[in-house]
């Protein structure tokens, strides 16, 4: 009985993650992909590829920054 519980846990965890990933990344009725899966992959990037995670943080900050104000016109 113990081996069945261990086997269910070992096989169930990846199956649960795969099902969750599929549910999050599926397309909605208008054909637009959901983007919440990027959050799940961002955790893996932070642990295994810190350079990629840092680059994503920089891009996010640059995207959120407001556009610079226009330069004043010279007076004549």
N, C-alpha and C positions, 0 to 999 in steps of 0.2 A: 504494500500500500504506500510506503514511503517513496518508493521509486516512481510511482505514478504522480505523486505530488511534485517531486523534483522535475520530472519530465514535463509536466504541465507548466511549471514555472519557467523552465529553460526554453521551451518552445512557445509558450504563451506570450512572453515579454516581447520578442521580436515581432510576433504576429500582431500584437496590440499596437506597437509603434508603427508598423507598416500600414495597418488599418487607419490609424490616426493621421498619418501622413497623407494617405489617399483621400480621406475625408476632407482634410484642410485644403489640399491642392486641386480638388475637383473643380470643374467649371460650373458656374451658375447658369441660369436659363438664358442669359444674353451672350454667353460665350466668353465671359471675362473670367480669367483665372483669379482665384483668391491668392493673396500674397502672404498669408500668415505663416506659411511654411518657412519663409525666410527667417522668422524668429527662431524656429526650431534648429535650423542649420546655423544660425548665428552663435548659438551656444557651443556647437562643435567647433566652429571657427575660432572662438575665443580660447578654447582649450588646446586644439591641435594645430591651428594656424594663426598665431597672434598677429602676424603682419597683415593678413587678409582682414581680420577683425578691425584692426586699427585703420586700415584703408576705408572700410565701410563706415566707420565712425566719422572720419574726415569728410567723406562724401555726404553723409547725412547733415553734418554741420554746415557745409557749403551750400547745400540745397535749402536749408532753413534760413540762411542769412538773407536779409533784405537787400534789394538792389541798391547800389549806391545812388545818392542824390545827383541830379544833373549839375554840371558845372555852371556857375553863373555866367551870364552873357557879359561881355566887356562893355563898359560905358564909353560913349564917344562924346 
